[in-house]
Amino acid sequence: MSAPMTPEECRRAIEALSPQIERYAELIIRKGAAVREGQEIVVQAPVERADFVRVLVERAYNAGAGHVTVIWHDDACTRLEYQNVELPYFQHTPAWKVAQLNGLAEAGAAFIFLEGSDPSALKGIDPAKPAAASKARNTECRSFREGMDFGKNVWTIAGVPVEAWARHVFPEMSSDEALYRLWRAILETARSAGEDPQQDWETHNAAFEKNKHFLNGQAFDRLHYVSNNGTDLTVGLNRGHIWEGGAGRTVDGTVFFPNIPTEEVFTTPDRMRVDGIVHSAMPLVHAGQVVRDFWLRFEGGAVVDYGAAQGRDVLQHILETDENAVRLGECALISKNTPIRESGILFYDTLYDENASCHLALGMGFPECLEGGLDMDKDELIAHGVNQSATHVDFMIGSDDLCVTGVTADGREVPIFTNGQWDWESC
């Protein structure tokens, strides 16, 4: 094991990363947000990373942005708010916030969400409060929410390190060294450590096309998941379902990358045809609280029983968000042979951990994952099997021995995943 780095060594090491960090900012602007001339750009970011946000804003204006709005957040202030304000306040979004987010979305803004927070920021806080705040925002900020769900607005999520998160990921290191190590991990897993990240992402995107072509060509009726941890789950797929992954596309044809990093190929399952039990493979961090070693049992598409070694109350509040939060909105396939999984790092952050593992998501489904879905209203989507909910919570199920079999309408079985990887990778 190498000797600990001194604070001065850490400072110089992060300084040496500056060219990569600047290329990362350019990647987020050019490929993630796909900034257009004269466009409004919205950056939501942790105040601790104001240094990176300044670089990002400069790159946005260089790319032709008409205006950049920065919305800051801070874990400590958020915790103080939840500690000192009663539950009823969080059941509605303040009118100024509704006007802000809806107005920006309606103006055609592209949204950049910089992910970086303490995984335990809200430990001990009543989970009903963040659950209520999330539900209120997703139901009352309708133009903002539907702009992203229905392909009207470009949006992208990318990670930035903050000290408390870095200490959580690398607890054996000093704060300075942990921050440096997390910066490196973010750049490497985002395929942004090389000389030309934008070209590397074009190459990366081509690999998604191969897997999507295979899955869409099969038109499976259902998927069967089996793992030695007890998972035995059958997930029905909608007629006319579409597998997506890699680059996304708005209704006006703008190509962008919603997640940096991303390794998943995903679709929206039939909200009424999920049966069996599934066990988590990694912790779930939700609203600053951790859920560990949990399981869900489904019947007729809905969760009918569940348990967790830690954080069962958090899981309960997710499931009680609304009547459809107990149903699935996503199933995603991700090989264990990815930079994130191979890094051996548990990030305690869904953006990263979901891209290290096959996962499912409770709640909102994706209209773009159904033929003609972007032209349907919510009632039509539900009628076609696409779930509608005020929440969307990913949870990881991709154990190293996970096997996934595709079953066609006539009962033909096709191996898709064998021992945690694409079947063609295991040959």
WOMOJO-V592093 format. One record per pair of residues at least 12 apart in sequence whose C-alpha atoms are under 10 Angstrom apart, sorted by the first residue. I is the first residue (numbers start at 0). J is the second residue. D is the distance in whole Angstrom. If there is no record, write none. Layout:
I J D
I J D
This chain:
3 171 10
3 172 7
3 173 8
3 176 8
4 172 9
4 173 8
4 175 8
4 176 6
4 177 10
4 179 10
5 173 9
5 175 8
5 176 8
6 173 9
6 174 9
6 175 6
6 176 7
7 175 9
8 175 9
8 176 9
8 179 10
9 173 10
9 174 10
9 175 6
9 176 6
9 177 9
9 178 9
9 179 6
9 180 9
10 175 8
10 176 9
10 178 10
10 179 8
11 179 10
12 176 9
12 179 7
12 180 10
12 183 10
13 175 10
13 176 9
13 178 9
13 179 6
13 180 9
13 182 8
13 183 9
14 179 10
16 179 9
16 182 8
16 183 8
16 186 9
16 192 9
18 192 9
18 193 10
18 194 9
19 183 9
19 186 7
19 187 10
19 191 7
19 192 6
19 193 7
19 194 8
19 195 10
19 196 9
20 51 8
20 54 9
20 55 10
20 159 10
20 182 9
20 183 9
20 185 10
20 186 7
20 191 8
20 192 8
21 51 9
21 54 7
21 55 8
21 58 9
21 191 10
22 55 10
22 58 10
22 186 10
22 191 7
22 192 8
22 193 9
22 194 8
22 195 8
22 196 7
22 197 9
23 51 10
23 54 10
23 55 9
23 157 10
23 185 10
23 186 7
23 189 8
23 190 9
23 191 6
23 192 8
23 193 10
23 195 10
23 196 7
23 197 9
23 259 10
24 51 8
24 52 9
24 53 10
24 54 7
24 55 5
24 56 9
24 57 9
24 58 7
24 59 9
24 157 10
24 191 9
25 54 9
25 55 7
25 56 10
25 57 10
25 58 6
25 59 8
25 61 10
25 62 9
25 191 10
25 196 9
25 197 8
26 55 10
26 58 10
26 189 10
26 190 10
26 191 8
26 195 9
26 196 7
26 197 6
26 198 10
26 200 9
26 256 10
26 259 9
27 55 8
27 58 9
27 59 9
27 111 8
27 113 10
27 155 8
27 156 9
27 157 7
27 197 9
27 255 10
27 256 9
27 257 10
27 258 10
27 259 8
28 40 9
28 55 7
28 56 9
28 57 10
28 58 7
28 59 6
28 60 10
28 61 10
28 62 8
28 64 10
28 109 10
28 111 9
28 155 9
28 255 10
29 58 9
29 59 8
29 62 7
29 197 8
29 255 8
29 256 10
30 155 9
30 196 10
30 197 7
30 198 10
30 200 8
30 201 9
30 246 9
30 254 8
30 255 6
30 256 6
30 257 9
30 259 9
31 109 10
31 110 10
31 111 8
31 153 8
31 154 7
31 155 5
31 156 8
31 157 8
31 197 10
31 246 9
31 247 10
31 254 9
31 255 5
31 256 4
31 257 6
31 258 7
31 259 7
31 260 10
32 59 9
32 108 10
32 109 6
32 110 7
32 111 7
32 112 10
32 152 10
32 153 6
32 154 6
32 155 6
32 156 9
32 253 10
32 254 9
32 255 6
32 256 7
32 257 8
32 258 10
33 59 10
33 62 9
33 109 8
33 153 8
33 154 9
33 155 9
33 253 7
33 254 7
33 255 6
33 256 8
34 58 10
34 59 7
34 60 9
34 61 10
34 62 6
34 63 7
34 64 7
34 65 10
34 108 9
34 109 7
34 110 10
34 153 9
34 253 10
34 255 9
35 59 9
35 62 7
35 63 6
35 64 6
35 65 9
35 108 10
35 109 9
35 253 9
36 59 10
36 60 9
36 61 10
36 62 7
36 63 4
36 64 6
36 65 7
37 60 9
37 62 9
37 63 6
37 64 5
37 65 4
37 66 7
38 59 10
38 60 10
38 62 10
38 63 7
38 64 5
38 65 5
38 66 7
38 67 9
38 106 9
38 107 7
38 108 6
38 109 8
39 59 10
39 63 10
39 64 6
39 65 6
39 66 5
39 67 6
39 68 8
39 103 8
39 104 9
39 106 8
39 107 7
39 108 5
39 109 7
39 110 9
40 56 9
40 59 8
40 60 9
40 64 7
40 65 8
40 66 6
40 67 5
40 68 6
40 69 8
40 103 9
40 104 10
40 107 9
40 108 5
40 109 5
40 110 6
40 111 7
40 153 10
40 154 10
41 56 10
41 66 9
41 67 6
41 68 5
41 69 6
41 70 7
41 100 9
41 103 8
41 104 9
41 108 7
41 109 6
41 110 5
41 111 6
41 112 8
41 154 9
42 55 9
42 56 8
42 67 7
42 68 6
42 69 5
42 70 6
42 71 8
42 109 9
42 110 6
42 111 5
42 112 6
42 113 7
42 154 10
42 155 10
42 156 10
43 68 8
43 69 6
43 70 5
43 71 6
43 72 7
43 110 8
43 111 6
43 112 5
43 113 6
43 114 9
43 156 10
44 69 7
44 70 6
44 71 5
44 72 6
44 73 9
44 111 8
44 112 6
44 113 5
44 114 7
44 115 8
44 116 10
44 157 10
44 158 10
44 159 9
45 70 9
45 71 6
45 72 5
45 73 6
45 74 8
45 112 10
45 113 7
45 114 8
45 115 6
45 116 7
45 159 8
45 160 9
45 161 8
46 70 9
46 71 6
46 72 6
46 73 6
46 74 9
46 115 10
46 161 9
47 71 9
47 72 9
47 73 8
47 74 10
47 115 9
47 116 10
47 159 10
47 160 9
47 161 7
47 162 8
48 71 10
48 113 9
48 115 9
48 159 7
48 160 8
48 161 7
48 162 10
49 69 10
49 71 9
51 113 10
51 159 8
51 160 10
52 69 8
52 71 10
52 113 9
52 159 10
53 69 10
55 67 10
55 111 10
56 68 9
56 69 9
64 108 10
64 109 10
66 108 9
67 108 9
67 109 10
67 110 10
68 103 9
68 108 10
68 110 10
69 111 9
70 112 10
71 113 10
72 115 10
72 116 9
73 115 10
73 116 8
73 117 10
73 120 10
74 115 9
74 116 7
74 117 7
74 118 10
74 119 10
74 120 6
74 121 8
74 163 9
74 287 9
75 116 10
75 117 9
75 120 7
75 121 9
77 120 8
77 121 8
77 129 10
78 120 7
78 121 6
78 122 9
78 123 10
78 124 8
78 287 9
79 121 9
79 124 10
80 128 10
81 121 8
81 124 7
81 125 8
81 126 10
81 128 7
81 129 8
82 121 9
82 123 9
82 124 7
82 125 9
82 128 10
84 128 9
85 128 8
86 125 9
86 127 7
86 128 6
86 129 9
86 131 8
86 132 9
87 128 9
87 131 9
87 132 10
88 128 9
88 131 9
88 132 8
89 127 9
89 128 6
89 129 8
89 130 9
89 131 6
89 132 5
89 133 8
89 134 9
89 135 7
89 136 9
90 127 10
90 128 8
90 129 9
90 130 9
90 131 5
90 132 6
90 133 9
90 134 8
90 135 6
90 136 9
91 131 8
91 132 7
91 133 9
91 134 9
91 135 5
91 136 7
91 138 9
91 139 8
92 131 10
92 132 7
92 133 9
92 134 9
92 135 6
92 136 6
92 137 9
92 138 9
92 139 7
92 140 8
93 135 10
93 136 9
93 139 10
94 139 9
94 140 10
96 136 9
96 139 10
96 140 8
97 135 10
97 136 8
97 139 7
97 140 5
97 141 8
97 142 9
97 143 9
98 139 10
98 140 8
98 142 10
98 143 10
99 140 9
99 143 9
100 136 9
100 140 7
100 141 9
100 142 8
100 143 6
100 144 9
101 139 9
101 140 6
101 141 7
101 142 5
101 143 5
101 144 8
101 145 10
101 146 9
102 140 10
102 142 8
102 143 8
103 142 9
103 143 8
103 152 10
104 140 10
104 141 9
104 142 6
104 143 5
104 144 9
104 145 9
104 146 6
104 147 9
104 151 8
104 152 7
104 153 9
105 142 7
105 143 8
105 146 8
105 151 9
105 152 9
106 152 9
107 143 10
107 146 9
107 151 8
107 152 6
107 153 8
108 143 10
108 146 10
108 151 9
108 152 6
108 153 7
108 154 9
109 146 10
109 147 9
109 151 10
109 152 6
109 153 5
109 154 6
109 155 8
110 143 10
110 147 9
110 152 8
110 153 6
110 154 5
110 155 6
110 156 9
110 257 10
111 153 9
111 154 6
111 155 5
111 156 6
111 157 8
111 257 9
112 154 8
112 155 6
112 156 5
112 157 6
112 158 8
112 159 10
112 257 10
112 258 10
113 155 8
113 156 6
113 157 5
113 158 5
113 159 6
113 160 9
114 156 7
114 157 6
114 158 4
114 159 6
114 160 8
114 161 9
114 348 9
114 349 10
114 350 8
115 157 9
115 158 6
115 159 5
115 160 6
115 161 6
115 162 9
115 163 9
115 164 7
115 165 9
115 348 8
116 158 10
116 159 9
116 160 8
116 161 6
116 162 8
116 163 7
116 164 6
116 165 9
116 286 10
116 287 8
116 347 10
116 348 9
117 160 10
117 161 8
117 162 8
117 163 5
117 164 5
117 165 8
117 166 9
117 167 8
117 168 10
117 284 10
117 286 10
117 287 7
117 288 9
117 347 9
117 348 9
118 163 8
118 164 6
118 165 10
118 167 7
118 168 9
118 283 10
118 284 6
118 285 8
118 286 8
118 287 5
118 288 6
118 289 7
118 346 9
118 347 6
118 348 7
119 163 9
119 164 9
119 167 9
119 284 8
119 285 9
119 286 9
119 287 5
119 288 5
119 289 7
119 347 9
120 163 9
120 164 9
120 286 8
120 287 5
120 288 7
120 289 10
121 285 9
121 286 7
121 287 5
121 288 6
121 289 9
122 286 9
122 287 7
122 288 6
122 289 8
122 310 10
123 287 10
123 288 8
124 286 10
124 287 9
124 288 9
125 312 9
125 313 9
126 285 9
126 286 8
126 287 9
126 288 8
126 310 10
126 312 7
126 313 6
126 314 9
126 315 9
126 316 7
126 317 9
127 312 9
127 313 8
127 315 9
127 316 6
127 317 9
127 319 10
127 320 9
128 286 10
128 316 10
129 285 9
129 286 6
129 287 9
129 313 10
129 316 9
130 285 9
130 286 8
130 313 9
130 316 6
130 317 7
130 319 9
130 320 7
130 390 9
131 316 9
131 317 10
131 320 8
133 286 9
133 320 9
133 389 8
133 390 8
134 317 10
134 320 7
134 321 8
134 388 9
134 389 6
134 390 7
135 320 10
135 389 8
136 389 9
137 388 9
137 389 5
137 390 7
138 388 9
138 389 6
138 390 9
139 389 10
144 389 9
146 249 10
147 249 9
147 257 10
148 249 10
148 363 9
148 364 9
148 365 7
148 366 7
148 367 9
148 373 9
149 249 8
149 250 8
149 365 8
149 366 7
149 367 7
149 372 9
149 373 6
149 374 9
149 375 9
149 376 10
150 247 9
150 248 7
150 249 4
150 250 5
150 251 8
150 252 9
150 253 9
150 365 10
150 366 9
150 367 8
150 373 7
151 248 9
151 249 6
151 250 6
151 251 8
151 252 10
151 253 10
151 373 10
152 248 10
152 249 7
152 250 9
152 251 9
152 253 9
153 247 9
153 248 8
153 249 7
153 250 10
153 253 8
153 254 8
153 255 7
153 256 9
153 257 8
154 247 10
154 249 10
154 255 8
154 256 8
154 257 6
154 258 9
155 247 10
155 255 8
155 256 6
155 257 4
155 258 5
155 259 7
156 256 9
156 257 6
156 258 5
156 259 6
156 260 8
156 261 10
156 350 8
157 185 9
157 189 8
157 257 9
157 258 6
157 259 5
157 260 7
157 261 10
157 350 8
157 351 9
158 181 10
158 182 9
158 185 7
158 186 9
158 189 9
158 258 9
158 259 8
158 260 8
158 348 9
158 350 8
158 351 8
159 178 10
159 181 9
159 182 7
159 185 7
159 186 9
160 177 9
160 178 6
160 179 9
160 180 9
160 181 6
160 182 6
160 183 10
160 184 10
160 185 8
161 174 10
161 177 10
161 178 7
161 181 9
161 182 9
162 174 6
162 175 8
162 176 10
162 177 8
162 178 6
162 179 10
162 181 9
163 177 9
163 178 9
164 177 9
164 178 8
164 181 9
164 346 8
164 347 8
164 348 9
165 177 5
165 178 5
165 179 8
165 180 8
165 181 6
165 182 9
165 346 9
165 347 10
166 178 8
166 181 9
167 345 9
167 346 8
167 347 8
168 180 9
168 181 8
168 344 7
168 345 7
168 346 6
168 347 7
168 348 10
169 181 8
169 344 9
169 345 9
169 346 9
181 344 10
181 346 9
184 338 10
184 339 9
184 342 8
184 344 8
184 346 9
185 259 9
185 260 8
185 339 9
185 346 10
185 351 9
186 259 10
186 260 9
187 260 9
187 338 8
187 339 9
187 342 9
188 259 9
188 260 6
188 261 9
188 262 10
188 337 9
188 338 5
188 339 6
188 340 9
188 341 10
188 342 8
188 351 8
188 354 10
189 258 9
189 259 6
189 260 4
189 261 8
189 262 10
189 338 9
189 339 9
189 351 9
190 203 9
190 259 9
190 260 7
190 261 10
190 338 8
191 259 10
191 260 9
200 245 9
200 246 9
200 256 9
200 259 10
200 260 10
201 245 9
201 246 9
203 245 8
203 246 10
203 261 9
203 262 9
204 244 8
204 245 5
204 246 7
204 256 9
204 261 10
204 262 9
205 245 8
205 246 10
206 244 10
206 245 9
206 262 10
207 243 8
207 244 6
207 245 6
207 246 9
207 262 8
207 263 8
207 264 7
208 242 10
208 243 9
208 244 8
208 245 8
208 246 10
208 264 9
210 242 9
210 243 9
210 244 9
210 263 10
210 264 7
210 332 10
210 421 9
211 241 8
211 242 6
211 243 7
211 244 7
211 245 10
211 264 7
211 265 9
211 266 10
212 241 10
212 242 8
212 243 10
213 242 10
213 415 10
214 241 8
214 242 7
214 243 10
214 264 9
214 265 10
214 266 10
214 405 9
214 415 9
215 239 9
215 240 8
215 241 6
215 242 6
215 243 9
215 266 10
216 241 10
216 242 10
217 405 9
217 406 9
217 407 8
217 413 9
218 236 9
218 237 9
218 238 8
218 239 8
218 240 8
218 241 8
218 242 10
218 405 9
218 406 9
218 407 7
218 408 9
219 235 9
219 236 7
219 237 9
219 238 9
219 239 10
219 240 9
219 404 10
219 405 6
219 406 6
219 407 5
219 408 7
219 409 10
219 410 10
219 411 9
219 412 9
219 413 9
220 234 9
220 235 6
220 236 5
220 237 7
220 238 7
220 239 10
220 240 9
220 268 10
220 269 10
220 405 8
220 406 6
220 407 5
220 408 5
220 409 9
220 410 9
220 411 10
221 233 7
221 234 5
221 235 4
221 236 5
221 237 9
221 268 9
221 269 9
221 272 9
221 273 9
221 404 8
221 405 6
221 406 5
221 407 7
221 408 8
221 410 10
221 412 10
222 234 5
222 235 6
222 236 8
222 268 9
222 273 10
222 330 10
222 403 7
222 404 6
222 405 5
222 406 6
222 407 9
222 412 9
222 413 10
222 414 10
222 415 9
223 235 9
223 273 10
223 274 10
223 275 10
223 402 8
223 403 6
223 404 5
223 405 7
223 406 8
223 412 10
223 414 10
223 415 10
224 275 9
224 276 9
224 277 8
224 396 9
224 397 10
224 401 7
224 402 6
224 403 5
224 404 7
224 405 9
224 416 9
225 276 10
225 277 9
225 398 10
225 400 8
225 401 6
225 402 5
225 403 7
225 404 9
225 417 10
225 418 10
226 277 9
226 278 9
226 396 9
226 397 9
226 398 7
226 399 9
226 400 6
226 401 5
226 402 6
226 403 9
226 418 9
226 419 9
227 278 10
227 398 9
227 399 10
227 400 7
227 401 8
227 402 10
228 277 9
228 278 7
228 279 9
228 280 9
228 396 10
228 398 8
228 400 9
228 401 9
229 276 7
229 277 7
229 278 7
229 279 10
229 294 9
230 275 8
230 276 6
230 277 4
230 278 5
230 279 9
230 280 10
230 294 9
230 295 9
230 296 10
230 396 8
230 398 10
230 401 9
230 402 10
231 274 9
231 275 6
231 276 5
231 277 6
231 278 9
231 296 10
231 401 10
231 402 10
231 403 10
232 273 7
232 274 6
232 275 4
232 276 5
232 277 6
232 278 10
232 295 10
232 296 9
232 297 8
232 403 10
233 272 8
233 273 6
233 274 5
233 275 6
233 276 9
233 277 10
233 297 9
233 300 10
233 403 10
233 404 9
233 405 10
233 406 10
234 268 7
234 269 7
234 270 9
234 271 9
234 272 6
234 273 5
234 274 7
234 275 9
234 297 10
234 300 8
234 327 9
234 330 8
234 405 10
235 267 10
235 268 6
235 269 5
235 270 8
235 271 8
235 272 5
235 273 6
235 274 9
235 300 9
235 384 10
235 406 9
236 266 8
236 267 7
236 268 5
236 269 5
236 270 9
236 271 10
236 272 8
236 273 9
236 330 10
236 384 8
236 385 10
236 406 10
237 266 9
237 267 8
237 268 6
237 269 5
237 270 8
237 271 10
237 272 9
237 368 9
237 369 8
237 370 10
237 383 7
237 384 6
237 385 8
238 268 10
238 269 9
238 369 8
238 370 9
238 383 8
238 384 9
239 368 8
239 369 6
239 370 5
239 371 9
239 372 10
239 383 9
240 266 7
240 267 7
240 268 8
240 269 9
240 366 10
240 367 9
240 368 6
240 369 4
240 370 6
240 371 10
240 372 9
240 383 10
240 384 10
240 385 9
241 265 8
241 266 6
241 267 8
241 268 10
241 365 10
241 366 10
241 367 8
241 368 5
241 369 5
241 370 7
241 372 10
242 264 6
242 265 5
242 266 5
242 267 8
242 330 10
242 331 9
242 332 10
242 367 9
242 368 6
242 369 9
243 263 8
243 264 6
243 265 5
243 266 6
243 267 9
243 331 9
243 365 10
243 367 8
243 368 7
244 256 9
244 257 9
244 258 10
244 261 8
244 262 8
244 263 6
244 264 4
244 265 6
244 266 9
244 331 9
244 332 10
245 257 8
245 258 8
245 259 10
245 260 9
245 261 7
245 262 7
245 263 7
245 264 7
245 265 10
246 258 9
246 261 9
247 367 9
248 367 9
249 367 10
249 373 10
250 367 10
250 373 8
250 374 10
258 350 7
258 351 9
258 354 10
259 350 8
259 351 9
259 354 10
260 338 10
260 339 9
260 350 7
260 351 7
260 354 7
261 333 9
261 337 10
261 339 9
261 350 8
261 351 8
261 353 9
261 354 6
261 355 9
262 331 10
262 332 9
262 333 6
262 334 8
262 335 10
262 336 10
262 337 7
262 338 9
262 339 9
262 351 10
262 353 9
262 354 5
262 355 8
262 356 9
262 357 10
263 330 10
263 331 6
263 332 6
263 333 5
263 334 8
263 353 8
263 354 6
263 355 9
263 356 9
263 357 8
263 358 9
264 330 9
264 331 6
264 332 5
264 333 7
264 334 10
264 354 10
264 357 9
265 329 7
265 330 6
265 331 4
265 332 6
265 333 9
265 357 9
265 358 9
265 359 9
265 365 10
265 368 8
266 328 8
266 329 6
266 330 6
266 331 7
266 332 9
266 359 10
266 364 8
266 365 7
266 366 10
266 367 9
266 368 5
266 369 8
267 327 8
267 328 5
267 329 5
267 330 6
267 331 9
267 359 10
267 360 9
267 363 9
267 364 6
267 365 6
267 366 8
267 367 9
267 368 6
267 369 8
267 384 9
267 385 7
267 386 8
268 300 9
268 326 10
268 327 7
268 328 6
268 329 6
268 330 7
268 331 10
268 359 10
268 364 8
268 365 9
268 368 9
268 369 10
268 384 7
268 385 7
268 386 8
269 300 8
269 326 9
269 327 8
269 328 8
269 329 9
269 364 9
269 381 9
269 383 8
269 384 5
269 385 6
269 386 8
270 299 8
270 300 6
270 301 8
270 323 9
270 325 9
270 326 6
270 327 6
270 328 7
270 329 9
270 361 10
270 362 9
270 363 10
270 364 9
270 381 8
270 382 10
270 383 9
270 384 5
270 385 6
270 386 6
270 387 9
271 297 10
271 298 9
271 299 5
271 300 4
271 301 7
271 326 8
271 327 9
271 381 10
271 384 7
271 385 9
271 386 9
272 297 9
272 298 8
272 299 5
272 300 5
272 301 9
272 326 9
272 327 9
272 384 9
273 296 9
273 297 6
273 298 6
273 299 6
273 300 4
273 301 7
273 302 9
273 326 8
273 327 8
274 296 7
274 297 5
274 298 5
274 299 6
274 300 6
274 301 8
274 302 9
275 295 8
275 296 6
275 297 5
275 298 7
275 299 9
275 300 9
275 302 9
276 294 7
276 295 6
276 296 4
276 297 6
276 298 9
276 302 9
276 304 9
276 305 9
277 293 9
277 294 6
277 295 6
277 296 7
277 297 8
277 305 10
277 359 10
277 395 10
277 396 7
278 292 7
278 293 6
278 294 4
278 295 7
278 296 9
278 305 10
278 306 10
278 307 10
278 394 10
278 395 9
278 396 6
278 397 9
278 398 9
279 291 8
279 292 6
279 293 6
279 294 6
279 295 9
279 307 9
279 358 9
279 359 10
279 394 7
279 395 6
279 396 5
279 397 8
279 398 8
280 292 7
280 293 9
280 294 10
280 356 8
280 357 9
280 358 9
280 394 8
280 395 6
280 396 5
280 397 6
280 398 6
280 399 9
280 401 10
281 293 9
281 345 8
281 347 9
281 349 10
281 352 8
281 353 9
281 355 10
281 356 8
281 358 10
281 394 8
281 395 6
281 396 7
281 397 8
281 398 9
282 309 9
282 310 10
282 345 9
282 346 10
282 347 7
282 348 9
282 349 9
282 352 9
282 394 8
282 395 8
282 396 10
283 310 9
283 313 10
283 314 9
283 347 7
283 348 8
283 349 7
283 352 9
283 353 9
283 392 9
283 393 8
283 394 6
283 395 7
284 310 10
284 313 10
284 346 10
284 347 6
284 348 6
284 349 7
284 352 10
284 392 10
284 393 10
284 394 9
285 310 10
285 313 8
285 314 9
285 317 9
285 347 10
285 348 9
285 349 8
285 392 8
285 393 9
285 394 10
286 313 9
287 348 10
288 309 10
288 310 8
288 313 7
289 309 7
289 310 6
289 311 10
289 313 8
289 314 10
289 347 8
290 307 7
290 308 8
290 309 5
290 310 4
290 311 7
290 312 9
290 313 7
290 314 7
290 394 10
291 306 10
291 307 6
291 308 6
291 309 5
291 310 7
291 311 9
291 314 10
292 306 8
292 307 5
292 308 5
292 309 7
292 310 9
292 311 10
293 305 7
293 306 5
293 307 4
293 308 6
293 309 8
293 310 9
293 311 8
293 314 9
293 394 10
294 306 6
294 307 6
294 308 9
294 311 10
294 314 10
294 396 10
295 307 9
295 314 10
295 325 10
297 325 9
297 326 9
297 327 10
298 326 10
299 326 9
300 323 10
300 325 8
300 326 6
300 327 7
301 318 10
301 322 10
301 323 8
301 324 9
301 325 5
301 326 5
301 327 8
301 361 10
302 318 8
302 323 10
302 324 9
302 325 5
302 326 7
302 327 9
302 361 9
303 325 8
305 318 10
317 361 8
317 362 9
317 390 8
317 391 9
317 392 8
318 361 8
318 362 9
318 390 9
318 392 10
320 362 9
320 388 8
320 389 7
320 390 7
321 362 9
321 387 10
321 388 7
321 389 7
321 390 8
322 362 9
322 387 9
322 388 8
322 389 10
323 361 8
323 362 6
323 363 8
323 386 7
323 387 7
323 388 6
323 389 8
323 390 9
324 360 10
324 361 6
324 362 4
324 363 8
324 386 9
324 387 8
324 388 6
324 389 8
324 390 7
324 391 8
324 392 9
325 360 10
325 361 6
325 362 7
325 386 10
325 388 9
326 360 8
326 361 6
326 362 6
326 363 9
326 364 9
326 385 10
326 386 7
326 387 9
326 388 9
327 359 7
327 360 6
327 361 4
327 362 6
327 363 7
327 364 7
327 385 9
327 386 7
327 387 9
327 388 10
327 391 9
327 392 9
327 393 10
328 359 8
328 360 6
328 361 6
328 362 5
328 363 5
328 364 4
328 365 7
328 384 9
328 385 7
328 386 6
328 387 8
328 388 9
328 390 10
328 391 7
328 392 9
328 393 9
329 358 8
329 359 5
329 360 5
329 361 7
329 362 8
329 363 8
329 364 6
329 365 8
329 368 9
329 385 9
329 386 9
329 391 9
329 392 9
329 393 8
330 357 8
330 358 6
330 359 4
330 360 7
330 361 9
330 364 10
330 393 9
330 394 10
331 353 9
331 354 9
331 356 9
331 357 6
331 358 5
331 359 6
331 360 9
331 393 9
331 395 9
331 396 10
331 397 10
332 353 10
332 354 9
332 355 10
332 356 8
332 357 5
332 358 7
332 359 9
332 396 10
332 397 8
332 403 9
332 415 9
332 416 8
332 419 9
332 420 9
332 421 9
333 353 9
333 354 7
333 355 7
333 356 6
333 357 5
333 358 8
333 397 8
333 416 9
333 419 8
333 420 7
333 421 8
334 354 9
334 355 7
334 356 7
334 357 7
334 397 8
334 399 9
334 416 8
334 417 10
334 418 9
334 419 6
334 420 4
334 421 6
334 422 10
334 424 9
335 354 9
335 355 6
335 356 6
335 357 8
335 397 8
335 398 9
335 399 7
335 400 10
335 401 10
335 418 9
335 419 6
335 420 6
335 421 9
336 355 8
336 356 10
336 419 9
336 420 7
336 421 9
336 424 9
337 354 8
337 355 7
337 356 9
337 420 10
338 354 9
338 355 8
339 351 7
339 352 8
339 353 9
339 354 7
339 355 5
339 356 9
340 352 8
340 353 10
340 354 8
340 355 5
340 356 7
341 355 8
342 355 9
343 355 9
349 392 9
349 393 7
349 394 8
349 395 9
350 393 9
352 393 10
352 394 9
352 395 7
353 393 7
353 394 7
353 395 6
353 396 9
353 397 9
354 395 9
354 397 10
355 395 8
355 397 8
355 398 10
356 394 9
356 395 6
356 396 7
356 397 4
356 398 7
356 399 9
356 401 10
356 419 8
356 420 10
357 393 10
357 394 9
357 395 6
357 396 6
357 397 4
357 398 8
357 401 9
357 403 10
357 416 10
357 419 8
357 420 9
358 393 7
358 394 5
358 395 4
358 396 5
358 397 6
359 391 10
359 392 8
359 393 6
359 394 6
359 395 7
359 396 7
359 397 10
360 390 9
360 391 6
360 392 5
360 393 4
360 394 6
360 395 9
361 386 9
361 388 9
361 390 7
361 391 6
361 392 5
361 393 7
361 394 8
362 385 10
362 386 7
362 387 7
362 388 5
362 389 7
362 390 5
362 391 5
362 392 7
362 393 9
363 385 8
363 386 5
363 387 5
363 388 5
363 389 7
363 390 6
363 391 5
363 392 8
364 380 9
364 381 9
364 384 9
364 385 5
364 386 5
364 387 6
364 388 8
364 390 10
364 391 8
365 380 9
365 385 7
365 386 8
365 387 9
366 380 7
366 385 7
366 386 9
366 387 10
368 385 9
369 383 8
369 384 9
369 385 8
372 385 9
397 418 9
397 419 6
397 420 9
398 418 8
398 419 6
398 420 10
399 417 9
399 418 6
399 419 5
399 420 8
400 416 9
400 417 7
400 418 4
400 419 5
400 420 9
401 416 7
401 417 7
401 418 5
401 419 5
401 420 8
402 414 8
402 415 8
402 416 5
402 417 5
402 418 6
402 419 6
402 420 8
402 421 9
402 422 9
403 415 5
403 416 5
403 417 7
403 418 9
403 419 9
403 420 9
403 421 9
403 422 9
404 416 7
404 417 9
404 422 10
